[in-house]
């Protein structure tokens, strides 16, 4: 008598793929920080990281679609991957816009961008502990939010200082660049809050 054995397909490591997407995004934000610190040669590195980030996002999305089960709910994985991808897209746009306006970064931009990197490193730690150490994941997500609140303070201080700038062109251009960085920070908050939400649902 022939016996038939049924096997479930190997499950893709969706969380590992998401972590690789975060790693690629960190490389992009590090390049953005170098650019913001006064290195114009880092601008192409931001664009290259954005392209690689798109590839990592596609891998995550394909894995979510094919997985029989996922470590956390698919909608949370989707939202996390989408939000992380958005960080690189907006970083690329920031560099492109600054170049289009012929407006290099200043000290306010450099400080804000540096803190974006700090916040994302906390998010990286949160995602790494999402299923193995949920309380630690939440703690790192909250730390990311706290760091981003510092970005907001620098943003408002920078905007206030612009009122004293007599150069209208520079005032308008820098205001737009500051706003774009603030939006990246808001996206980081959304990612961190999604981590917290997914932990709450799994507990």
C-alpha positions in Angstrom: 0.0 0.0 0.0 1.4 3.4 -1.0 1.5 6.0 1.7 1.2 9.6 0.7 2.8 12.2 3.0 1.8 15.8 2.8 4.2 18.6 3.6 3.6 22.3 4.2 5.9 24.4 2.0 8.8 26.1 3.6 7.8 29.4 5.1 9.7 32.5 4.0 11.4 34.4 6.8 9.3 37.5 6.4 10.5 39.1 9.6 14.1 38.6 8.5 13.3 40.2 5.1 11.8 43.1 7.0 14.9 43.5 9.0 17.0 43.5 5.9 14.8 46.3 4.5 15.4 48.3 7.7 19.2 47.7 7.3 19.0 49.1 3.8 17.0 52.0 5.0 19.6 52.8 7.7 22.3 52.8 5.0 20.2 55.4 3.2 19.7 57.6 6.2 23.4 57.4 7.0 24.1 58.6 3.5 21.5 61.4 4.1 23.2 62.3 7.3 26.6 62.6 5.5 24.9 64.8 2.8 23.3 66.9 5.5 26.6 67.3 7.2 28.1 68.9 4.1 29.2 66.0 1.8 27.4 66.5 -1.5 29.0 63.3 -2.9 26.7 61.3 -0.5 23.6 62.4 -2.5 23.9 59.6 -5.1 24.2 57.1 -2.3 20.8 58.2 -1.0 19.3 57.5 -4.4 21.1 54.1 -4.7 19.8 53.1 -1.2 16.3 54.1 -2.3 16.5 51.7 -5.3 17.8 48.9 -3.1 15.1 49.6 -0.5 12.4 49.2 -3.2 13.8 45.7 -4.0 13.7 44.8 -0.3 10.1 46.0 -0.1 9.1 43.9 -3.1 10.7 40.8 -1.4 8.7 41.4 1.8 5.5 41.9 -0.2 6.0 38.7 -2.2 6.8 36.8 1.0 3.6 38.1 2.7 1.6 37.0 -0.3 3.1 33.5 -0.4 3.4 32.7 3.4 1.0 30.2 4.8 1.5 31.8 8.3 3.3 34.9 9.3 5.0 35.8 12.6 2.6 38.7 13.1 -0.5 39.7 11.2 0.1 40.3 7.5 -1.5 43.8 7.6 1.1 44.8 10.3 3.9 43.5 8.2 2.6 45.3 5.2 2.2 48.6 7.1 5.7 48.3 8.5 7.3 47.5 5.2 5.4 50.3 3.4 6.3 52.8 6.1 10.0 51.9 6.1 10.0 52.2 2.3 8.5 55.7 2.6 11.5 56.9 4.6 13.9 56.3 1.8 11.5 57.7 -0.8 11.2 60.9 1.2 14.9 61.0 1.8 15.6 60.8 -1.9 13.0 63.5 -2.5 14.6 65.8 0.1 18.0 65.6 -1.6 16.4 66.1 -5.1 14.5 69.1 -3.9 17.4 70.7 -2.2 19.5 70.3 -5.4 16.6 71.6 -7.6 16.4 74.7 -5.4 20.2 75.0 -5.2 19.9 75.1 -1.4 22.5 73.1 0.5 21.8 71.7 4.0 22.4 73.8 7.1 22.9 73.1 10.8 19.2 72.6 11.4 18.9 70.1 8.7 22.0 68.2 9.8 20.7 68.0 13.4 17.2 66.8 12.4 18.6 64.2 10.0 21.0 62.8 12.6 18.1 62.3 15.0 16.1 60.5 12.2 18.9 58.0 12.1 18.8 57.5 15.9 15.1 56.9 15.8 15.4 54.4 13.0 18.1 52.5 14.9 15.6 52.2 17.8 13.0 50.9 15.3 15.5 48.4 14.0 16.0 47.0 17.5 12.2 47.0 18.1 11.6 44.9 14.9 14.4 42.5 15.8 12.6 41.8 19.1 9.1 41.9 17.8 8.3 38.2 18.4 11.1 37.1 20.7 11.0 39.9 23.3 7.7 41.9 22.9 8.2 44.1 26.0 11.7 45.1 24.7 10.3 45.7 21.2 7.7 48.1 22.8 10.5 49.9 24.8 12.6 50.4 21.7 9.6 51.7 19.8 8.8 54.2 22.5 12.4 55.3 22.5 12.1 55.9 18.7 9.1 58.1 19.3 10.9 60.0 22.1 13.8 60.7 19.7 11.5 61.9 17.0 9.9 64.4 19.5 13.4 65.9 19.7 13.3 66.3 15.9 10.0 68.2 16.3 11.6 70.6 18.8 14.5 71.3 16.4 12.1 71.8 13.6 10.1 74.4 15.4 13.3 76.2 16.6 14.5 76.2 13.0 11.2 77.5 11.6 11.2 80.3 14.2 14.8 81.3 13.3 13.8 81.5 9.6 11.5 84.5 10.5 14.7 86.5 11.1 16.2 85.6 7.7 15.9 88.6 5.4 16.5 86.5 2.3 13.0 85.5 1.1 14.1 82.9 -1.3 16.2 81.1 1.2 13.5 81.4 3.9 10.9 79.8 1.6 13.3 77.0 0.4 14.6 76.1 3.9 11.1 76.1 5.3 10.1 73.5 2.7 13.2 71.3 3.4 12.5 71.5 7.1 8.9 70.4 6.6 10.0 67.5 4.5 12.3 66.2 7.2 9.6 66.7 9.8 7.3 64.5 7.6 10.0 61.8 7.6 10.0 62.0 11.4 6.2 61.6 11.4 6.5 58.5 9.3 9.0 57.1 11.9 6.4 57.7 14.6 3.8 55.8 12.5 6.2 52.8 12.2 7.0 52.8 15.9 3.3 53.0 16.8 2.6 50.1 14.4 5.2 48.0 16.3 3.5 48.8 19.6 0.1 48.0 18.1 1.2 44.6 16.7 2.7 43.7 20.1 -0.6 44.6 21.8 -2.5 42.4 19.4 -0.2 39.4 19.9 -0.2 39.6 23.7 
